Amino acid sequence: YLWLTLSFTLFFSVLFNRELGGGIWASLIGGLSYIIGDFYWSQNATVVNVLLVQAVLFWVIMMILKSSGWQKFALYVAVGSLAVAWGWLTTVVYFGNLYIFTTLFAFVLFLGIKHGKIFFYRLIVALALMFLIGSLIGALQLVPVYIMAQFSGRSAGLDYQAAQGYAIGFKELLNFVHLTSERGLEAYLYLGIAPLILLIFSFFSKNPFAKFFRWVFLAALAISIKGSPLFWLIIKMPLFSYFQGAARFMFVGAFAGAVLVGFGCEHILSVTIIKKHLKIIAIGMASLMLLAMIVFRTQATSYSVLIAMLFLIAAYLIFTLLFKKPLFLPLLTILTILDLFTFFYIFNAPLIMDRRSYETRPVTLEFLKKFPGRVLPLFVDDWDDSYYYELLNKSITPSEKDAPYMFDLRFQTYFPNFALLNSVETVEINDPLLNVDLGKLLASIGTRQLVTTGGEEKLNKLYVKRDDGTDISIVERTEIFKERLPLANFLGIRYILSPFRIDDLRHSLELANYFPLYIIGGSDKPPIPVFVFANPTAKPLAYFTKITDFKSDPSEIYKSFKESGFRDIIVECKACKPQSFTAEGKIFLQKKENGLVSLKTQSPDEQFLVFTQNYLPGWKAFLDGQKVPMYKVNTVFPGIFVPAGTHKAVFKYDYWSLFNPKWIF
């Protein structure tokens, strides 16, 4: 799927460059550099679609500019609308669509100034129709996302410090001139050596399109720099404040850079003083490569600089020996293709997992299938170094060659696909739309991500910092977790997974005997132990409970729940009068499906039933077939009143109810 989508991306990128006046070879090199420059995104099936959408939409705008008649206008608007819809429905990174729209709008303004009002009106109407129609189709996903966002920590936007994550420091700019095996910010900057030379030459071009995309490229780069005042201004705008990642503007910057590569190629073919400039550019790039080795001082950097230097030498020889000859551009194209494949394997090869990793049933899964229940991975993290500390007694960061080894640990504990593919009920979550109320509670027991504004006292997994910057030890973290075990009980966490044995935790919390499960880590390294701690006091999916108090203010409820040591049950209800419940009775689970839970209840008196699923729009409760009101319990779970006797309680998630105007408006 990735290769198919990237092939279409290359195709439409080449078409767009051709519409701007580029030759076939120049356009092909530009298209290839677009894929290289956005390689960080092009390795992900849920993101790569936006690369295609960007290329298609820019091509559509040029076709509308050059065509006449309403039939062609309608045809291209339809293509653009489908591209917009595809972008909304197939991606989880909505910022890409927002950045594309902004850049497209600037492009339409530029074309209007260049070609006159009539063309501007035609293009602006086309752009508006494409995003309106495409977004209406995309509403199938956009509306629920928008509704959930109102309950998330992003509802008020991110502050400058939080939003600035993934910004590029000045030393990272050195990664323009050499390959990288890293997966961080470095991957946002590399365009390929031959394309980079052509990009530099595009700055000599006086073509008006080259000038426009030059400004787009420079603006994207300026926004991406750490501490950028331009980024500070942008996140003050509506919608932009929802998204983190200054350097993510290089998503459109790489596209603009690819267009400039094409113009650079056309420019060098039209001038005769190329060799003089080339010598200066080559010396400058070589100097920056050497500087990169001095600044980063790692073996990986030296290796990548050496390979990049070979590409620079090859490009220089092609320029000097074959310039103006028929083989010049084909050889530059071949060099760019080789650059792409080299970059692909250096960047991705250590992290490409055999499909058998997914087909083999993990040992943890075997256990959890036998003993189902909600799971919390404790003291592990996304780029987990646990086995270095626990098994090898080293404090160094794992190298890229150990990535498959680390993958095994992540995959068998909290890797998202592990949970989704195998229906493992985990509270570990990496969701930017995480419900803000639940997020505060999850942060207290060690989930890896909290997106609430202002934060909350956080029990981190592996790296917990004191104010002085030092690490809190596993023992100290265990003591913190011990105080918060009642919260884990309330959240229904039946099993705790950790690469640490933490016997003190087991004894002090009276957890059941742990089960050591061993993951084979490779012939040259010991197996990874994953310890499973059973928590017999975890609450079930649904249960009757006593109620400590009724309150109407959610902030007061959270405060009281926390002050009680996460033991009280406080229900949000304005009209409810204080009453006591015995919590006596039985609940039988009759059916449990995705979005549907059916229960049979028996009780001698009226009771209050807690349903331990995230309280979010879409859930509805029915008692004996009649819809009944739900009340929020401790700010996160729904609950209902159940009369005495035998009853059938059903909780159903209704996706289409999210389209109710009361939620949207």
GIFEN-V432666 format. One line per field, one symbol per residue. ss: DSSP state (A for helix, B for strand, O for the rest). phi: phi as a letter, one per 40 degrees, with the letter a starting at -180 (. if undefined). burial: b if it has 16 or more other ideal C-beta (glycine too) atoms within 10 Angstrom, else e. A space follows every 10 residues. Layout:
BEGIN
ss: ???
phi: ???
burial: ???
END
This chain:
BEGIN
ss: OAAAAAAAAA AAAAAAAAAO OOOAAAAAAA AAAAAAAOAA AAOOOOOAAA AAAAAAAAAA AAAAAAOOOA AAAAAAAAAA AAAAAAAAAO OOOOAAAAAA AAAAAAAAAA AAAAAOAAAA AAAAAAAAAA AAAAAAAAAA AAAAAAAAAO OBOOOOOOOA AAAOOOOBOA AAAAAAOOOO OOOOAAAAOO OOAAAAAAAA AAOOOOOAAA AAAAAAAAAA AAAABOOOAA AAAAOOOOOA AAOOOAAAAA AAAAAAAAAA AAAAAAAAAO OOOAAAAAAA AAAAAAAAAA AAAAAAOOAA AAAAAAAAAA AAAAAAAAAA AAOOOOAAAA AAAAAAAAAA AAAAAAAAAA AOOOOAAAAO OOAAAAAAAA OOOBBBBOOO OOOOOAAAAA OOOOOOOOOA AAAAAAAAAA AAAOOAAAAA AAOOOBOOOO OOOOBAAAAA AAAAAOOOOO OOOOOOOOOO OOOOBOOOOO BOOAAAAAAA AAAOAAAAAA OOBBBBBBOO OOAAAAAAOO OOOOBBBBBO OOOOOOOBBB BBBBOOOOOO OBBBOOOOBB BOOAAAAAAA AAAOOOOOOB BBOOOOOOOO OOOOOBBBBB BBBOOBBBBB BBBOOOBBBB BBBBOOOOBB BBBOOBBBOO BBBOOOBBBB BBOOBBBBBB BBBOAAAAAO AAAAO
phi: .ccccccccc dcccdccccc hccccccccc cccccccbcd cccbccbddc ccdccccccc cccccccbgc ccdccccccc cccccdcccb bbbcddcccc ccccccccdc ccccbhcdcc cccccccccd ccccccccdd bccdcccccc bcccdbgbcd ccccdgcccc ccccccbaca ccbccdccbc bhccdccccc cccccbcccc cccccccccc cccccdgccc cdcccccdgc ccbchdcccc dccccccccc dccccccccb bbbccccccc cccccccccc ccccccfbcc cdcccccccc cccccccccc cbdgbdcdcd cccccccccc cccdcccbdc bcbcdccccc cccccdcccc bcicbbcbgb acbcbdcccc cbfbbccdcc ccdcccddcc ccbaddcccc cbfccbccab bccddcccdc ccccbhccbb bccggadbcc cbbbbcccgc cccdcccccc cdcbddcccc cgccbbbacb cfcdcccccf ccdcbcbbcc bhccbccccb cbbcbccccc caacacbcab bbcdcccccc ccccggbcbb bcaccccdab bcgcibbbcc abbcgabbbb bbacbcbbbb bcbdcadhcb bbbfgbcbcb bcbfgbbcab cbcchbabbb bbcbdccccc dcccb
burial: eeeebbebbb ebbbbbbbbb ebeebbbbbb bbbbbbbbbb bbbeeebbbb bbbbbbbbbb bbbbbeeeee eebeebbebb bbbbbbbbeb bebbbbbebb bbbbeebbeb bbeeeeeebb ebbeebbebb bebbbebbbe bbebbebbee bbbbeebbee ebbbebbbee ebbbbbbbbb bbbebbbbbb bbbbbbbbbb bbeebebebb ebbbebbebb bebbbbebee beebbeeeeb bbbbbbbbbb bbbbbbbbbb bbbbbbbbee eeebeebbee bbeebbebbe ebbeebeeee beebbebbbe bbebbbebbe eeeeeeebbe bbbebbbebb ebbbebbeeb eeeeeeeeee ebbbbebbee eebbbbbbbb beebbbbbbb eeeeeeebeb ebbbbbebbb bbbbbeebbe eeebebbbbe ebbbbbbbbb bbbbbbbbeb bbeeebebbb bbebeeeeee eeebeebbeb beebbebbbb bbbbbbbbbb ebeebbeebe beebeebebe beeeeebbbb bbbbbeebbe bbbbbebbeb beeeeebbeb bbeeebebbb bbbeebeeee bebebebeee eeeeeebbbe bebeeebbbb bbbbbbbbbe bebeeeeeeb bbbbbbbbbb bbeeeebebb bbbeeeebee eebee
END
